[in-house]
């Protein structure tokens, strides 16, 4: 497969994962974030806001936040892993939190308990800190 075709396939698959997440999360404002350790010891991060359950079809190019999230997800196809988080704010002001581990562009759903750990990592919080206003849920499959 030519490199250009492979790049398009990779981009399509990673955007499909973002769309599947938005559909699974349903209505509301979704804050999606991806955190990925990179070989030099730093952390690559990207985040975006989506008003669900749809993902905008138009892109503002490589600087578009949705494109950056999809790009980081796509890099997992080369052996890396990433943590994907969705925080959904509903009309009542409540936050629902769920997460996935992504490897080889496959999202492995986390349980509610595992998402508490993801929350603490992403928010730089101690696991013993009480979390108020956030409901942790088992993440659905994005297949």
Secondary structure, DSSP 8 states (H G I E B T S, - for coil): --HHHHHHHHHHHHHHHHHHHHHHH-SEEEEEEEEEE-TTS-EEEEEEEEEET---S---GGG-HHHHHHHHHHGGGGT-EEEEEEEEE-TTS-EEEEEEEEETTEEEE--HHHHHHHHHHHTT--TTS---SEEE-------
